Amino acid sequence: MTVHSPPCPLPLADTALPTEQREVEELLADAHAARRPVYPIGGGLALEFGLPPRAPGLGVRLTGLARVLDYPARDLTITVESGITLAALQQTLAAEGQWLPLEAHQPQAATLGGVLAVNFSGPRRFGYGTARDYVIGITAVDGRGKPFRGGGRVVKNVAGYDFCKLLVGSLGTLGIITQVTLKLRPRPEERALLLCEPADWDQAEKLLEGLVRSAVVPVSIDLLCGSAWTGAEELAPSNAQALLLGVGLEGSRQEVSWLVEELTSAWQAAGVPRFRTLDPAASLRAWELLTGFGCGRQAALVLKLNVRPSRLVSLMAMLRELAPDCSMAARAGSGILLVQFEEFQPSDISKLLIGRIRPAAIAAGGACVVWAAGPGLEATHQAVFGPDPGDRAMMRAVKSQFDPAGILNPGRYIYGVA
Ligand SMILES: Cc1cc2nc3c(=O)[nH]c(=O)nc-3n(C[C@H](O)[C@H](O)[C@H](O)COP(=O)(O)OP(=O)(O)OC[C@H]3O[C@@H](n4cnc5c(N)ncnc54)[C@H](O)[C@@H]3O)c2cc1C
């Protein structure tokens, strides 16, 4: 096992690079006995998500566990180790005309385990769902070094506890994921992204409503605004104040050309002033830009709000008034809104985040969490995750079953705070 110390935002005393699950079990059993914090690491791209941990500990980098274990392509399933990068996984699947409809920014570095632990999703979650829809089997090692499994290797398996759903989104606090069995999809033959600039919020709202009623079934619906988009290649709007609506379409060649025609005529009939269609290659680049919004360490603050889709446009309009300099990307069909601030003063945490934005998200039927905060912003637990919606005691009870000594990613997630 190689030991090295990469630069990263976690307080690592040293880092292990296991290449077998057995080594992960040994590392965790030793750490449990010594009550030593352990920080699982995939590609290391999303490590500032959650609260900054303070206790020095051992980094366990999973990139050495990256094998394809079983790929019965005719069953549309694959079993892989968790440290495989999303790009390597997609390349294997592409050889069989298949894919996993999950996105990550920098897929050549993002690992499957990291994507699942963060439950990261991109613009195409509207058409394809999220990681929980694709994990049908999972193996992990708990905070005592004991391996456990959930699900299986076939699509129909419902026995026992659903550890697949539990581990997705648990931020590496319940166990280190080592193996995953995934349900796959055939690769779409054709892709297109249609872009238009609604004249104002009212027209944006009407176009979104129109999509709900129309026969056009998109894979992504994104509403964008703000200066972050002005230099964004394929997605750049005509001016800094413009709104941009992007609708993604995928399917057979025939289906996509029909969908493009339908949507274009609907937008023409609605009097949309400006629209264009991106070809498949440009669509892929644009989806990458959409997936990467809010990622990277340059913004002062990025918030993630999830609200009822019907309340999204009015919420965006309200935020634009409140903070005219913010940039936004809404996965409009799913009610997810990412808000990026280039500047955010520490005093704005109570004034804007706690005082205005989070209550607005709650009033719109949802919640608001801090996705990423720049180095100058010392956000408290309450500021990052918000008030207890009533489920935290149960979550702490689950945590104590999987990690009784609290060594896995201590201090980063919602546990440990009454
Ligand atoms: C707030 C935020 C910021 C982001 N910033 C960036 C960015 O700057 N650049 C970029 O390209 N993408 C970024 N992303 C998107 C990123 O591509 C995906 O979120 C992807 O999940 C990162 O994969 P990773 O392998 O790098 O995970 P890592 O960052 O290495 O790990 C993410 C989390 O998962 C846990 N973890 C990792 N592997 C395992 C495992 N096998 N078992 C259990 N737990 C595990 C870690 O402990 C950590 O809590 C960001 C996402 C979020 C939510």
Ligand as a Chemical Component Dictionary entry (heavy atoms), coordinates in Angstrom:
data_LIG
# 
_chem_comp.id                   LIG 
_chem_comp.type                 NON-POLYMER 
_chem_comp.pdbx_formal_charge   0 
_chem_comp.three_letter_code    LIG 
# 
loop_
_chem_comp_atom.comp_id 
_chem_comp_atom.atom_id 
_chem_comp_atom.alt_atom_id 
_chem_comp_atom.type_symbol 
_chem_comp_atom.charge 
_chem_comp_atom.model_Cartn_x 
_chem_comp_atom.model_Cartn_y 
_chem_comp_atom.model_Cartn_z 
_chem_comp_atom.pdbx_ordinal 
LIG C1  C1  C 0 -20.130 21.458 -3.028  1  
LIG C2  C2  C 0 -19.581 20.817 -4.250  2  
LIG C3  C3  C 0 -18.439 21.345 -4.825  3  
LIG C4  C4  C 0 -17.912 20.755 -5.958  4  
LIG N1  N1  N 0 -16.784 21.291 -6.465  5  
LIG C5  C5  C 0 -16.229 20.708 -7.529  6  
LIG C6  C6  C 0 -14.991 21.204 -8.071  7  
LIG O1  O1  O 0 -14.404 22.111 -7.533  8  
LIG N2  N2  N 0 -14.524 20.648 -9.174  9  
LIG C7  C7  C 0 -15.169 19.596 -9.763  10 
LIG O2  O2  O 0 -14.692 19.098 -10.757 11 
LIG N3  N3  N 0 -16.298 19.089 -9.278  12 
LIG C8  C8  C 0 -16.851 19.616 -8.178  13 
LIG N4  N4  N 0 -18.021 19.109 -7.692  14 
LIG C9  C9  C 0 -18.692 18.033 -8.418  15 
LIG C10 C10 C 0 -17.955 16.722 -8.283  16 
LIG O3  O3  O 0 -17.496 16.405 -9.569  17 
LIG C11 C11 C 0 -18.849 15.626 -7.861  18 
LIG O4  O4  O 0 -19.525 16.032 -6.727  19 
LIG C12 C12 C 0 -18.153 14.295 -7.524  20 
LIG O5  O5  O 0 -18.939 13.674 -6.596  21 
LIG C13 C13 C 0 -16.782 14.416 -6.936  22 
LIG O6  O6  O 0 -16.214 13.114 -6.915  23 
LIG P1  P1  P 0 -14.864 12.857 -6.150  24 
LIG O7  O7  O 0 -14.461 11.466 -6.455  25 
LIG O8  O8  O 0 -13.898 13.957 -6.465  26 
LIG O9  O9  O 0 -15.327 12.979 -4.611  27 
LIG P2  P2  P 0 -14.473 13.516 -3.381  28 
LIG O10 O10 O 0 -14.461 15.027 -3.406  29 
LIG O11 O11 O 0 -13.177 12.853 -3.298  30 
LIG O12 O12 O 0 -15.378 13.038 -2.199  31 
LIG C14 C14 C 0 -16.659 13.644 -1.992  32 
LIG C15 C15 C 0 -17.235 13.102 -0.687  33 
LIG O13 O13 O 0 -17.459 11.723 -0.826  34 
LIG C16 C16 C 0 -16.747 10.968 0.152   35 
LIG N5  N5  N 0 -16.246 9.776  -0.541  36 
LIG C17 C17 C 0 -15.480 9.736  -1.651  37 
LIG N6  N6  N 0 -15.307 8.451  -2.044  38 
LIG C18 C18 C 0 -16.008 7.684  -1.163  39 
LIG C19 C19 C 0 -16.238 6.279  -1.030  40 
LIG N7  N7  N 0 -15.738 5.409  -1.900  41 
LIG N8  N8  N 0 -16.994 5.859  0.000   42 
LIG C20 C20 C 0 -17.535 6.741  0.881   43 
LIG N9  N9  N 0 -17.365 8.064  0.799   44 
LIG C21 C21 C 0 -16.625 8.528  -0.207  45 
LIG C22 C22 C 0 -15.649 11.885 0.655   46 
LIG O14 O14 O 0 -15.330 11.620 2.004   47 
LIG C23 C23 C 0 -16.325 13.242 0.529   48 
LIG O15 O15 O 0 -17.128 13.497 1.636   49 
LIG C24 C24 C 0 -18.565 19.647 -6.558  50 
LIG C25 C25 C 0 -19.693 19.112 -5.958  51 
LIG C26 C26 C 0 -20.195 19.675 -4.811  52 
LIG C27 C27 C 0 -21.405 19.064 -4.175  53 
# 
loop_
_chem_comp_bond.comp_id 
_chem_comp_bond.atom_id_1 
_chem_comp_bond.atom_id_2 
_chem_comp_bond.value_order 
_chem_comp_bond.pdbx_ordinal 
LIG C1  C2  SING 1  
LIG C2  C3  SING 2  
LIG C2  C26 DOUB 3  
LIG C3  C4  DOUB 4  
LIG C4  N1  SING 5  
LIG C4  C24 SING 6  
LIG N1  C5  DOUB 7  
LIG C5  C6  SING 8  
LIG C5  C8  SING 9  
LIG C6  O1  DOUB 10 
LIG C6  N2  SING 11 
LIG N2  C7  SING 12 
LIG C7  O2  DOUB 13 
LIG C7  N3  SING 14 
LIG N3  C8  DOUB 15 
LIG C8  N4  SING 16 
LIG N4  C9  SING 17 
LIG N4  C24 SING 18 
LIG C9  C10 SING 19 
LIG C10 O3  SING 20 
LIG C10 C11 SING 21 
LIG C11 O4  SING 22 
LIG C11 C12 SING 23 
LIG C12 O5  SING 24 
LIG C12 C13 SING 25 
LIG C13 O6  SING 26 
LIG O6  P1  SING 27 
LIG P1  O7  DOUB 28 
LIG P1  O8  SING 29 
LIG P1  O9  SING 30 
LIG O9  P2  SING 31 
LIG P2  O10 DOUB 32 
LIG P2  O11 SING 33 
LIG P2  O12 SING 34 
LIG O12 C14 SING 35 
LIG C14 C15 SING 36 
LIG C15 O13 SING 37 
LIG C15 C23 SING 38 
LIG O13 C16 SING 39 
LIG C16 N5  SING 40 
LIG C16 C22 SING 41 
LIG N5  C17 SING 42 
LIG N5  C21 SING 43 
LIG C17 N6  DOUB 44 
LIG N6  C18 SING 45 
LIG C18 C19 SING 46 
LIG C18 C21 DOUB 47 
LIG C19 N7  SING 48 
LIG C19 N8  DOUB 49 
LIG N8  C20 SING 50 
LIG C20 N9  DOUB 51 
LIG N9  C21 SING 52 
LIG C22 O14 SING 53 
LIG C22 C23 SING 54 
LIG C23 O15 SING 55 
LIG C24 C25 DOUB 56 
LIG C25 C26 SING 57 
LIG C26 C27 SING 58 
# 
